């Protein structure tokens, strides 16, 4: 078999052929130009972005007999030997296979000898983070003071695993992910050279699937060409790569938007029955939601979404930016845990049902505006516009009774007809109305005794009373009176009375606190009138 895969066949042979890493290649060319060659380099970055290729090109440039604009000529004996992998002056090591201290000791012995033909002896250590701690320690002194003819070039995908002592002895270059546009242009140029027909949308799908790795894009392209031959269409590429169409995700988010859980589950199961995996679905869904969020934040930007999605976002979508962000956050958390989930499809169905139940988020800015509106209405309240202001307050406070908030709306004082029995009859209604205004005091008042009523004053005796409950009711007594006055149509006052028996129990409890071990615990229990349950 003489066929070479594209990633090997098209491996860059000079700095200018490296895609998307101009900040590195230009620096290295300038270093060669000014003869500022370091004795140690560390190339770090994601897989398939050109680290090893750049290391080989640098090795060729340092030993090339006739540089061409500080690029290797690729014609001389040295360049050809390095390209073919049989140059004695350029040695490549795999850090995963040669990771022990013995291999590093052999390397230290070998560097004593000068280069056989070239100017430098270059050692390229790939995946250097795989070396053991002992191997790194053995390499330290050599890296700090190597012979003048030795150059170390190390490459890694996990720079955080490299000891700081190694980092401080090398020049570090960070390779970045390659942009979708750069990968797209590169694939187009290859297809044009290979005389292969293609659709632009299909090429873009390959570039997006590569996730910034040029080597991955070439591997995908090899796979697609092997299946399709001399004509690449978008639908075929989608099927090969497991890419779901955008309209599918639009259907899903529309069902979530309408809270249609039954149809949502049926539709998602149809997607899986068509052969798509959970991982393909959730990855595509996250990208789709992210694009929707970008569009909602700036409608003038050119986002990679269809006109159908834009129309839905503009006219029918009930989600605001915060809602979409919450959806994306939940979905991303699910994707991050996908590998450890035992039943991924059921878990995904559960996630989608949760998303369908998400209510719209409240904008704090709007809430503050509403609060100012309430204050303005209440400040301008007068006898001539009571009804008008009450309507404004009712709208802003969202179904909170305006009569409760405006006790001045009492048409006639009926204090003379009020009795303790009549108050007891309406007390459940008082509790119910207080629940709308302040659920905490409503809860406290469920366990009380209406002790007495005299001279427009209602005496309320607390059961199971503690200081926090008593202080809270005292502080919020005006709210209680407001509701009570509205329902009874009379101006009443409330007074709270402590249970004498309960006070005795509290006193006994405080005495018992003296037996506890820690004084801080005593203070906490005394403050909240609690007790320890054994």
TORLUM-991136 format. One line per 8 residues: number of its first residue (from 1); their letters; for each residue x, z, y of N, C-alpha, C. Coordinates in steps of 0.1 Angstrom, whole numbers. Last residue first. Layout:
! TORLUM-991136
NUM> a> X,Z,Y,X,Z,Y,X,Z,Y | ... .
//
This chain:
! TORLUM-991136
534> xxxxxxxx> -307,717,150,-297,717,139,-302,709,127 | -310,708,183,-317,707,170,-307,707,159 | -309,725,213,-301,719,202,-309,719,189 | -327,715,242,-324,725,231,-316,717,221 | -330,715,278,-331,709,265,-328,720,254 | -331,714,306,-339,723,299,-342,718,284 | -313,701,321,-324,693,316,-334,701,307 | -296,723,329,-301,713,339,-313,706,334 .
526> xxxxxxxx> -291,735,304,-298,743,314,-304,733,325 | -276,715,292,-289,720,286,-297,727,296 | -254,714,309,-262,702,307,-276,706,301 | -244,740,308,-249,735,321,-258,723,319 | -235,742,282,-245,751,287,-252,745,299 | -216,722,281,-228,720,273,-239,729,278 | -197,736,296,-203,723,301,-216,720,294 | -190,758,280,-198,760,293,-204,747,298 .
518> xxxxxxxx> -193,758,245,-187,751,257,-195,753,269 | -208,774,226,-193,774,227,-188,769,240 | -236,795,232,-230,782,229,-215,783,232 | -248,819,240,-241,819,227,-234,806,223 | -262,814,262,-249,821,264,-241,821,251 | -285,803,257,-274,793,260,-261,801,260 | -304,822,254,-298,818,242,-286,809,245 | -314,823,280,-306,834,275,-298,831,263 .
510> xxxxxxxx> -328,799,281,-316,801,290,-307,812,285 | -349,806,264,-339,795,260,-326,796,268 | -362,825,279,-356,829,266,-346,818,262 | -371,809,299,-362,820,302,-355,824,290 | -388,792,286,-376,786,293,-366,797,295 | -408,810,278,-400,803,268,-387,797,274 | -418,817,303,-412,827,295,-403,821,284 | -428,792,311,-417,798,319,-410,809,311 .
502> xxxxxxxx> -449,791,294,-438,781,292,-426,786,300 | -466,810,304,-460,812,290,-448,803,288 | -472,799,328,-465,812,328,-458,814,314 | -469,767,339,-475,775,328,-466,788,327 | -472,759,374,-464,760,361,-471,769,352 | -491,736,392,-489,750,388,-481,750,375 | -493,715,420,-489,716,406,-486,731,403 | -519,700,439,-509,711,438,-506,713,423 .
494> xxxxxxxx> -532,675,460,-529,680,446,-518,690,447 | -560,667,481,-546,671,479,-544,677,465 | -582,641,491,-578,652,483,-563,655,483 | -606,625,506,-592,629,510,-589,642,503 | -624,601,486,-623,614,494,-608,617,496 | -630,584,465,-634,581,479,-635,594,487 | -619,585,440,-630,595,444,-636,593,458 | -601,563,441,-612,564,431,-623,573,435 .
486> xxxxxxxx> -585,570,464,-592,557,463,-604,557,453 | -576,595,458,-584,593,469,-592,580,469 | -560,589,436,-571,598,434,-581,597,446 | -540,573,447,-549,568,437,-562,576,435 | -529,592,466,-534,579,470,-544,573,460 | -521,613,450,-532,615,459,-538,602,464 | -500,600,437,-511,605,429,-523,607,438 | -483,595,459,-488,583,451,-501,588,443 .
478> xxxxxxxx> -477,621,467,-485,612,476,-491,600,469 | -461,631,447,-475,636,448,-483,627,457 | -435,627,440,-444,615,440,-459,619,441 | -424,652,440,-419,642,449,-428,630,450 | -438,665,420,-439,670,434,-435,659,444 | -430,650,398,-444,650,402,-446,655,417 | -403,657,397,-407,643,399,-422,642,404 | -403,685,394,-397,679,406,-402,665,408 .
470> xxxxxxxx> -414,686,368,-421,692,379,-416,686,392 | -396,672,352,-409,667,353,-416,673,365 | -373,689,356,-373,675,360,-387,669,362 | -381,713,346,-378,712,360,-378,697,365 | -409,710,323,-396,713,326,-393,709,341 | -438,719,303,-432,716,316,-417,719,316 | -459,720,286,-446,715,281,-438,711,293 | -483,714,312,-480,719,298,-467,712,294 .
462> xxxxxxxx> -492,722,344,-484,714,336,-482,721,322 | -523,721,363,-513,730,355,-506,721,345 | -533,714,394,-529,708,381,-519,717,375 | -558,717,417,-547,724,411,-545,719,397 | -568,700,445,-569,700,431,-556,707,425 | -586,706,474,-573,708,468,-575,709,453 | -610,709,489,-603,695,488,-589,696,481 | -617,736,483,-613,731,497,-604,719,496 .
454> xxxxxxxx> -607,734,449,-613,742,460,-608,737,473 | -605,733,415,-606,725,427,-614,733,437 | -582,738,387,-592,743,397,-593,733,408 | -569,725,365,-572,739,365,-583,743,374 | -565,701,344,-570,702,357,-576,716,359 | -535,701,325,-549,707,326,-553,707,341 | -516,675,309,-518,685,320,-533,690,318 | -504,650,299,-504,663,292,-505,674,302 .
446> xxxxxxxx> -504,628,316,-513,627,304,-514,641,297 | -486,629,336,-499,635,338,-509,634,327 | -463,616,326,-462,630,328,-476,637,329 | -472,589,327,-470,595,314,-469,611,315 | -474,586,355,-486,584,347,-484,591,333 | -448,588,362,-457,599,366,-470,598,358 | -440,563,350,-433,576,347,-443,587,350 | -453,542,361,-456,545,347,-450,559,343 .
438> xxxxxxxx> -467,535,389,-456,543,385,-458,549,371 | -487,516,390,-479,519,402,-466,526,398 | -501,513,367,-497,501,374,-487,504,385 | -506,540,361,-497,532,352,-492,519,358 | -525,547,379,-511,551,381,-501,544,373 | -547,537,365,-543,530,378,-529,534,381 | -549,555,344,-547,540,341,-542,533,354 | -552,579,356,-540,577,348,-538,562,346 .
430> xxxxxxxx> -578,575,367,-566,578,376,-553,575,369 | -593,572,344,-591,560,353,-580,562,363 | -592,598,335,-586,587,327,-584,574,335 | -606,612,357,-591,613,354,-585,603,346 | -633,612,360,-625,599,365,-610,600,362 | -640,637,350,-646,624,345,-639,612,349 | -626,654,366,-622,653,351,-628,640,345 | -640,652,389,-626,647,389,-621,645,374 .
422> xxxxxxxx> -664,663,382,-664,649,386,-650,643,385 | -655,690,378,-661,682,367,-660,667,370 | -648,698,403,-638,697,393,-643,689,381 | -665,676,427,-664,689,419,-652,687,409 | -676,662,458,-666,662,447,-665,676,441 | -692,661,480,-698,659,467,-689,660,455 | -676,664,502,-686,674,499,-692,673,486 | -660,641,503,-654,653,499,-664,664,495 .
414> xxxxxxxx> -663,614,508,-673,621,500,-668,634,495 | -658,593,535,-653,605,529,-664,612,522 | -659,558,531,-666,570,536,-661,582,528 | -641,538,526,-652,534,534,-659,547,540 | -608,535,526,-618,544,521,-630,543,531 | -582,523,530,-594,515,527,-605,524,521 | -561,539,532,-569,538,544,-582,530,541 | -546,535,509,-556,545,509,-565,546,521 .
406> xxxxxxxx> -532,511,496,-537,512,510,-549,522,509 | -525,509,470,-514,509,479,-519,512,494 | -550,508,458,-541,519,455,-530,520,465 | -560,484,468,-567,496,472,-558,508,469 | -546,465,457,-543,467,471,-550,480,475 | -531,466,425,-544,469,433,-540,472,447 | -511,441,415,-511,455,418,-523,458,428 | -508,413,412,-518,420,405,-518,435,406 .
398> xxxxxxxx> -483,409,430,-486,404,416,-495,413,408 | -475,415,455,-472,425,445,-477,421,431 | -484,392,469,-469,395,468,-466,404,457 | -512,394,467,-505,382,462,-490,385,460 | -517,419,479,-521,416,465,-514,405,459 | -508,415,505,-501,425,496,-505,422,482 | -528,397,514,-513,393,513,-505,402,504 | -551,412,512,-550,400,504,-535,395,502 .
390> xxxxxxxx> -546,431,531,-548,435,517,-546,423,508 | -547,416,554,-534,422,550,-535,426,535 | -574,411,556,-565,400,555,-551,405,550 | -586,436,557,-589,428,546,-579,417,544 | -575,446,582,-573,453,569,-575,444,557 | -575,440,609,-571,430,599,-568,436,585 | -584,460,625,-590,447,627,-586,437,616 | -569,483,619,-583,483,615,-589,469,616 .
382> xxxxxxxx> -537,471,606,-546,477,616,-560,476,612 | -504,465,597,-517,469,592,-525,476,604 | -478,458,601,-488,452,610,-502,456,606 | -465,471,580,-462,475,594,-473,470,604 | -475,457,558,-479,471,560,-476,476,574 | -463,432,563,-478,433,562,-482,447,564 | -436,438,561,-442,432,574,-457,434,574 | -434,447,535,-431,456,546,-437,451,559 .
374> xxxxxxxx> -440,423,522,-448,435,520,-446,444,532 | -418,407,530,-432,403,533,-442,415,532 | -397,420,519,-398,420,533,-412,416,538 | -403,415,492,-403,429,497,-404,429,512 | -400,388,491,-413,393,488,-414,408,494 | -373,386,495,-382,380,505,-396,386,504 | -364,398,472,-361,404,485,-370,399,496 | -373,379,453,-379,392,453,-376,400,466 .
366> xxxxxxxx> -358,357,460,-372,356,462,-378,370,462 | -333,367,452,-335,363,466,-350,363,469 | -336,370,425,-335,382,433,-337,379,448 | -359,353,406,-348,351,415,-348,363,424 | -366,359,372,-370,362,386,-357,360,395 | -370,336,345,-363,346,352,-367,347,367 | -397,330,323,-389,326,334,-383,338,341 | -392,340,288,-400,339,300,-391,335,312 .
358> xxxxxxxx> -387,328,256,-381,332,269,-390,330,280 | -397,318,233,-404,330,239,-398,335,252 | -380,298,225,-394,294,229,-401,306,236 | -359,313,217,-358,305,229,-371,301,235 | -369,323,193,-366,332,204,-365,325,217 | -370,299,179,-383,306,182,-381,316,193 | -343,294,177,-352,285,185,-365,291,188 | -334,315,160,-329,313,174,-338,305,182 .
350> xxxxxxxx> -348,309,137,-351,322,144,-346,321,158 | -336,285,130,-350,285,133,-354,298,140 | -310,295,125,-312,286,136,-327,285,140 | -314,310,103,-310,317,115,-312,308,127 | -321,290,85,-331,300,88,-327,307,101 | -296,277,84,-308,270,89,-319,280,93 | -277,296,75,-276,291,88,-289,284,93 | -273,322,58,-284,312,58,-285,306,72 .
342> xxxxxxxx> -249,335,65,-252,332,51,-263,321,50 | -225,331,89,-239,333,87,-242,327,73 | -199,326,97,-201,338,89,-216,340,85 | -200,302,112,-192,302,99,-195,315,90 | -214,309,135,-220,301,124,-213,302,111 | -208,323,157,-209,331,145,-214,322,133 | -208,304,177,-195,311,174,-196,319,161 | -235,296,177,-225,286,172,-212,294,169 .
334> xxxxxxxx> -246,319,189,-250,315,175,-239,306,170 | -235,318,214,-232,329,206,-235,326,191 | -247,294,223,-232,294,221,-228,306,212 | -273,303,225,-270,292,216,-255,292,213 | -272,322,246,-277,326,232,-272,315,222 | -263,305,267,-255,317,262,-259,321,248 | -283,287,270,-270,282,266,-261,294,261 | -304,304,279,-305,296,266,-292,292,261 .
326> xxxxxxxx> -293,313,303,-296,322,292,-297,315,278 | -291,289,317,-279,296,314,-281,306,303 | -318,283,319,-310,274,311,-297,281,307 | -325,304,336,-331,303,323,-323,294,314 | -310,298,359,-307,311,352,-313,310,338 | -322,274,368,-308,275,364,-305,287,355 | -355,274,352,-346,273,363,-332,274,358 | -380,257,333,-368,266,333,-360,263,346 .
318> xxxxxxxx> -400,239,330,-403,252,337,-391,261,338 | -400,205,335,-392,216,330,-396,229,338 | -413,183,347,-420,191,337,-413,204,333 | -397,170,367,-411,171,368,-418,181,359 | -369,170,363,-374,169,377,-389,173,378 | -366,169,336,-360,181,344,-366,181,358 | -378,145,330,-384,157,325,-379,169,333 | -360,127,343,-375,127,346,-381,140,342 .
310> xxxxxxxx> -337,132,328,-337,135,342,-352,136,347 | -344,123,303,-341,137,305,-342,141,319 | -347,96,308,-359,104,303,-357,118,305 | -322,88,316,-332,88,326,-344,96,321 | -297,109,299,-306,98,301,-316,99,312 | -265,121,310,-278,123,304,-287,111,308 | -238,129,322,-241,120,310,-254,124,303 | -242,127,358,-241,135,345,-244,126,334 .
302> xxxxxxxx> -231,125,388,-233,116,377,-231,124,364 | -248,145,413,-236,143,404,-240,133,393 | -271,152,425,-264,140,430,-252,136,421 | -280,175,416,-287,163,411,-280,151,416 | -267,202,406,-263,192,415,-269,179,411 | -280,219,388,-272,225,399,-268,215,410 | -292,202,370,-300,211,378,-293,217,390 | -269,191,359,-277,183,367,-286,191,376 .
294> xxxxxxxx> -258,213,345,-250,207,355,-259,198,364 | -279,217,327,-276,228,337,-268,222,348 | -278,194,311,-290,197,319,-287,207,330 | -253,198,300,-255,187,309,-267,189,317 | -259,221,284,-248,222,295,-250,210,305 | -277,210,267,-282,221,276,-272,222,288 | -260,192,253,-272,187,260,-276,198,271 | -242,210,241,-237,200,251,-248,195,259 .
286> xxxxxxxx> -259,224,224,-252,231,235,-247,221,246 | -267,203,207,-277,210,216,-270,217,227 | -243,196,194,-250,187,203,-260,193,212 | -240,221,180,-230,216,189,-236,206,199 | -263,222,165,-261,232,175,-250,228,185 | -260,198,148,-272,201,157,-268,210,168 | -237,202,134,-238,190,142,-249,193,152 | -243,226,120,-232,226,130,-233,214,139 .
278> xxxxxxxx> -264,217,104,-267,227,114,-256,227,125 | -263,181,98,-260,195,95,-263,204,107 | -286,156,89,-277,162,99,-275,176,96 | -305,144,72,-291,145,68,-281,151,78 | -331,146,76,-325,133,78,-310,133,75 | -336,172,73,-340,164,62,-334,150,63 | -329,181,98,-320,184,87,-324,176,75 | -351,170,113,-337,166,116,-328,169,105 .
270> xxxxxxxx> -372,184,101,-371,169,99,-357,164,102 | -367,209,111,-365,207,97,-365,192,94 | -374,204,138,-361,207,135,-358,205,120 | -402,200,135,-394,190,140,-379,192,137 | -411,225,125,-414,213,117,-404,202,122 | -404,241,147,-398,244,134,-400,231,125 | -421,230,167,-406,231,169,-399,233,155 | -447,234,159,-442,221,159,-426,220,160 .
262> xxxxxxxx> -447,263,161,-450,256,148,-444,242,148 | -441,269,189,-432,273,178,-435,265,165 | -442,259,219,-449,254,207,-440,256,194 | -435,263,245,-436,275,236,-444,271,223 | -427,243,261,-442,245,259,-445,256,250 | -399,244,258,-405,246,271,-420,249,271 | -396,238,231,-393,252,236,-399,254,249 | -404,211,233,-412,220,225,-409,235,228 .
254> xxxxxxxx> -383,203,249,-396,201,254,-406,210,246 | -361,206,233,-362,215,245,-376,214,251 | -367,187,213,-365,201,210,-367,210,222 | -366,163,228,-378,167,221,-378,182,218 | -339,163,235,-350,164,246,-363,168,240 | -327,160,211,-325,173,218,-336,174,229 | -335,133,207,-338,144,197,-338,158,204 | -323,119,227,-338,121,227,-343,131,217 .
246> xxxxxxxx> -296,118,219,-301,128,230,-316,130,230 | -290,118,184,-293,112,197,-299,122,207 | -262,133,168,-276,132,170,-280,127,184 | -236,123,148,-240,126,162,-255,124,163 | -221,119,125,-231,129,125,-236,133,139 | -204,98,123,-199,110,129,-209,121,129 | -219,78,111,-206,82,105,-202,95,110 | -241,75,129,-243,79,115,-230,84,108 .
238> xxxxxxxx> -228,67,152,-236,80,152,-238,85,138 | -218,42,144,-209,53,148,-216,66,147 | -242,29,140,-234,31,129,-224,42,132 | -252,28,167,-259,35,156,-251,38,144 | -232,12,180,-234,27,184,-241,34,173 | -210,-9,161,-222,-7,169,-225,8,170 | -183,-29,157,-186,-15,158,-199,-13,167 | -169,-52,136,-179,-50,146,-184,-35,146 .
230> xxxxxxxx> -152,-55,115,-148,-61,127,-159,-60,138 | -159,-26,97,-152,-38,97,-149,-43,111 | -171,-2,92,-179,-12,99,-172,-26,99 | -154,15,78,-168,14,74,-174,1,79 | -129,13,91,-130,11,76,-144,9,71 | -137,19,117,-133,5,114,-134,3,99 | -141,47,113,-152,38,117,-149,24,114 | -115,56,106,-127,58,97,-138,49,100 .
222> xxxxxxxx> -101,49,129,-97,44,116,-109,45,106 | -114,66,148,-115,51,149,-111,44,136 | -106,91,139,-120,87,138,-122,72,139 | -78,89,144,-83,91,130,-98,87,128 | -79,86,171,-74,75,163,-78,76,149 | -89,111,179,-97,99,182,-92,87,174 | -69,127,170,-82,128,164,-90,116,166 | -49,120,188,-47,117,174,-60,118,166 .
214> xxxxxxxx> -59,129,212,-58,115,210,-56,112,195 | -83,153,218,-71,150,210,-70,135,207 | -106,158,232,-94,159,240,-81,156,231 | -127,155,213,-124,168,219,-110,169,225 | -136,134,199,-122,137,197,-119,150,203 | -162,128,207,-160,135,194,-146,140,193 | -157,112,230,-163,126,231,-161,134,219 | -147,89,218,-139,96,227,-144,111,229 .
206> xxxxxxxx> -169,81,203,-157,84,196,-148,93,205 | -187,76,224,-190,86,214,-178,91,206 | -175,54,236,-176,67,243,-179,78,234 | -179,35,217,-165,39,220,-165,52,227 | -207,33,219,-201,37,206,-187,42,209 | -210,22,244,-216,35,241,-209,41,229 | -199,-3,242,-192,7,251,-197,21,247 | -194,-18,210,-203,-14,221,-197,-2,229 .
198> xxxxxxxx> -172,-43,198,-176,-29,200,-187,-28,211 | -150,-63,178,-161,-62,187,-166,-48,187 | -115,-66,177,-127,-60,170,-138,-59,181 | -88,-73,181,-99,-83,181,-111,-78,174 | -69,-55,186,-72,-58,172,-83,-68,170 | -69,-54,213,-57,-59,207,-60,-63,192 | -94,-42,217,-92,-55,223,-79,-62,216 | -89,-18,205,-99,-27,199,-98,-41,204 .
190> xxxxxxxx> -70,-7,223,-67,-9,209,-76,-19,202 | -85,-5,246,-73,-14,246,-69,-17,232 | -104,14,238,-108,0,242,-96,-10,242 | -88,36,235,-95,30,224,-99,16,226 | -80,40,262,-70,38,252,-76,31,239 | -104,46,275,-97,34,279,-86,30,268 | -111,70,261,-120,58,261,-112,46,264 | -90,87,269,-92,83,255,-100,71,253 .
182> xxxxxxxx> -96,88,297,-83,83,292,-84,79,277 | -122,99,296,-120,86,302,-107,80,297 | -118,125,285,-126,115,278,-124,101,283 | -84,136,288,-97,134,293,-105,124,285 | -66,158,266,-67,144,273,-82,142,276 | -55,191,273,-64,181,266,-65,168,274 | -19,195,281,-34,197,283,-42,187,274 | 10,213,275,3,200,273,-12,203,274 .
174> xxxxxxxx> 33,230,293,19,231,287,13,218,287 | 66,239,287,57,229,292,43,230,285 | 92,261,295,79,259,288,71,249,295 | 125,265,286,116,259,296,103,255,289 | 136,296,272,133,282,271,125,278,284 | 138,323,272,151,316,270,148,301,269 | 113,335,273,122,337,285,135,329,284 | 103,330,248,97,323,260,107,324,272 .
166> xxxxxxxx> 117,348,232,119,334,230,114,326,243 | 107,372,242,122,370,242,125,355,240 | 80,371,237,85,369,250,100,367,251 | 72,352,207,77,364,213,82,361,228 | 43,334,202,57,333,204,62,346,212 | 16,335,202,23,341,190,38,341,192 | 7,320,223,6,335,224,12,342,212 | 8,294,215,19,299,223,19,315,224 .
158> xxxxxxxx> 0,276,192,-4,290,195,7,297,202 | 10,252,187,-4,252,192,-8,266,195 | 44,241,196,34,251,190,20,248,196 | 78,232,194,64,228,196,55,238,189 | 111,231,208,101,237,199,87,233,203 | 142,219,208,128,215,213,118,221,203 | 175,225,218,164,230,210,150,225,216 | 206,210,217,193,211,224,182,215,214 .
150> xxxxxxxx> 241,212,220,229,215,212,217,216,222 | 265,211,233,260,198,227,247,200,219 | 273,236,241,269,227,251,263,214,245 | 259,262,219,270,252,222,265,242,232 | 237,287,234,240,276,224,253,269,228 | 227,314,242,241,308,245,244,298,234 | 200,317,235,205,322,248,219,315,252 | 197,308,210,189,301,221,195,305,235 .
142> xxxxxxxx> 213,325,196,216,310,196,209,303,208 | 200,349,199,213,347,205,217,333,206 | 175,343,185,176,347,199,190,344,205 | 172,338,159,174,327,167,177,330,182 | 168,362,147,181,356,144,183,344,153 | 143,367,156,154,376,161,167,369,158 | 128,348,142,129,347,157,141,356,162 | 132,358,116,137,345,120,138,343,135 .
134> xxxxxxxx> 118,382,118,132,382,115,139,369,119 | 92,373,121,98,381,132,113,381,130 | 90,338,110,88,353,109,95,360,120 | 73,310,124,85,317,120,82,332,119 | 51,298,135,50,302,121,62,310,116 | 56,288,160,49,301,159,48,307,145 | 64,262,157,75,273,157,68,287,156 | 55,236,151,48,248,147,57,260,146 .
126> xxxxxxxx> 88,222,148,74,220,150,67,233,144 | 117,219,163,111,228,154,96,228,157 | 144,198,165,130,199,169,123,208,158 | 175,197,178,167,203,167,153,205,172 | 201,174,185,187,179,189,180,185,177 | 232,170,198,225,173,186,212,180,189 | 242,145,221,236,158,218,231,158,204 | 253,119,221,258,129,231,254,143,227 .
118> xxxxxxxx> 259,105,188,253,106,201,260,117,210 | 275,108,165,276,96,173,271,98,187 | 276,135,156,284,125,149,286,112,157 | 280,165,176,272,153,171,281,142,165 | 299,193,162,295,184,172,287,172,167 | 289,223,145,295,210,144,290,201,156 | 273,245,148,287,246,152,294,233,153 | 249,242,137,250,238,151,265,240,156 .
110> xxxxxxxx> 249,251,111,250,237,113,253,234,128 | 246,279,113,259,274,108,261,259,111 | 220,280,122,231,285,130,244,281,126 | 207,270,99,207,262,112,218,267,121 | 211,291,82,217,278,78,217,269,91 | 196,310,95,210,312,93,217,299,90 | 170,299,92,176,300,106,191,303,105 | 167,302,65,167,288,71,173,288,85 .
102> xxxxxxxx> 167,330,62,177,322,56,178,308,62 | 144,339,75,157,341,82,168,333,75 | 117,314,73,124,326,70,138,327,77 | 103,290,75,100,301,85,109,313,83 | 98,262,68,111,268,70,110,280,79 | 71,256,69,78,255,56,92,262,56 | 63,260,95,55,266,84,62,266,71 | 81,246,111,81,260,111,73,267,100 .
94> xxxxxxxx> 99,219,100,85,224,100,86,239,100 | 123,202,119,120,213,110,105,216,112 | 145,175,124,131,181,126,129,191,115 | 174,165,141,168,171,129,154,177,133 | 196,142,151,183,147,155,176,152,142 | 219,133,140,220,141,153,207,147,157 | 214,116,120,220,129,117,220,139,129 | 184,98,116,195,101,125,201,115,122 .
86> xxxxxxxx> 162,88,103,174,90,95,187,92,104 | 138,81,115,139,94,109,151,97,101 | 133,58,129,131,58,114,133,71,107 | 139,68,155,126,63,152,123,63,137 | 166,73,151,157,84,154,143,80,151 | 176,47,147,177,57,137,168,69,139 | 169,34,171,163,30,159,164,40,147 | 185,49,189,171,49,191,164,45,177 .
78> xxxxxxxx> 211,42,179,206,56,180,191,57,180 | 212,15,182,213,20,169,208,35,169 | 188,2,207,201,6,202,201,13,188 | 161,-1,213,168,-12,207,182,-8,201 | 149,18,228,143,15,215,149,3,208 | 156,29,252,155,15,251,148,10,238 | 139,57,267,148,51,257,146,36,255 | 138,58,303,131,58,290,141,53,280 .
70> xxxxxxxx> 151,55,326,152,68,320,142,70,309 | 151,27,329,143,35,338,140,49,332 | 164,27,299,156,17,307,147,25,316 | 196,34,287,183,38,291,177,28,300 | 215,28,262,212,20,274,198,23,279 | 219,47,242,231,40,248,228,32,260 | 203,79,239,202,64,241,214,58,247 | 201,106,238,212,99,230,212,84,231 .
62> xxxxxxxx> 180,113,253,193,121,255,204,114,248 | 160,97,243,165,95,257,178,101,259 | 155,109,218,160,95,219,166,92,233 | 145,133,226,157,133,218,163,119,219 | 122,125,240,132,132,247,146,131,240 | 108,114,218,112,105,229,123,112,237 | 104,138,203,112,127,198,117,117,208 | 87,152,221,100,158,217,109,147,211 .
54> xxxxxxxx> 65,135,223,73,137,235,87,143,231 | 55,139,197,59,125,201,68,126,214 | 49,166,197,59,161,188,64,147,193 | 28,165,217,39,174,218,51,169,210 | 3,150,220,16,144,223,28,153,223 | -20,160,211,-20,156,226,-6,151,229 | -27,172,186,-29,158,188,-28,153,203 | -38,205,195,-33,195,185,-35,181,190 .
46> xxxxxxxx> -29,220,227,-38,217,215,-32,207,206 | 4,235,234,-8,228,237,-17,225,225 | 39,235,244,27,241,238,15,234,242 | 72,232,239,60,224,242,48,231,236 | 101,244,252,90,248,244,78,240,248 | 136,239,251,123,235,256,112,240,246 | 170,246,259,158,249,251,145,245,258 | 189,237,277,193,238,263,181,242,254 .
38> xxxxxxxx> 180,212,301,180,226,296,184,226,281 | 195,190,322,190,191,309,191,206,305 | 199,174,347,195,189,346,188,191,333 | 205,148,355,213,155,346,211,170,346 | 187,134,370,195,143,377,205,151,369 | 174,120,349,179,113,360,190,122,368 | 164,140,333,174,131,327,182,124,339 | 146,151,350,157,160,345,168,151,340 .
30> xxxxxxxx> 128,130,354,136,135,365,148,143,361 | 117,129,328,125,118,333,134,122,345 | 104,154,328,115,152,319,124,140,323 | 85,150,348,95,161,349,107,158,340 | 70,130,337,77,127,349,88,138,351 | 59,142,314,68,131,312,76,128,325 | 43,162,326,54,166,318,64,154,317 | 24,149,341,31,160,348,43,165,339 .
22> xxxxxxxx> 13,131,323,22,126,333,30,137,340 | -3,130,300,6,141,302,17,137,313 | -20,108,293,-26,120,299,-17,132,301 | 0,94,268,-13,94,275,-17,108,280 | 31,78,268,24,91,265,11,91,274 | 44,56,276,33,54,266,26,67,263 | 65,65,292,54,58,298,42,56,289 | 84,75,273,76,84,282,64,78,288 .
14> xxxxxxxx> 81,57,242,88,60,254,78,69,263 | 66,54,219,80,53,217,88,55,230 | 36,68,204,44,64,216,59,64,213 | 22,54,174,29,66,180,37,61,192 | 7,35,161,7,35,175,13,47,182 | 10,42,134,13,29,138,15,28,153 | -1,68,133,14,66,130,18,52,136 | -27,64,139,-20,74,146,-5,73,144 .
6> xxxxxx> -36,43,122,-34,40,136,-25,51,143 | -18,41,91,-29,46,99,-26,44,114 | -6,12,75,-3,24,83,-15,28,91 | -4,-4,44,-12,-1,56,-7,12,62 | 8,-10,21,16,-12,33,9,-8,45 | 8,0,-12,0,0,0,9,0,12 .
//
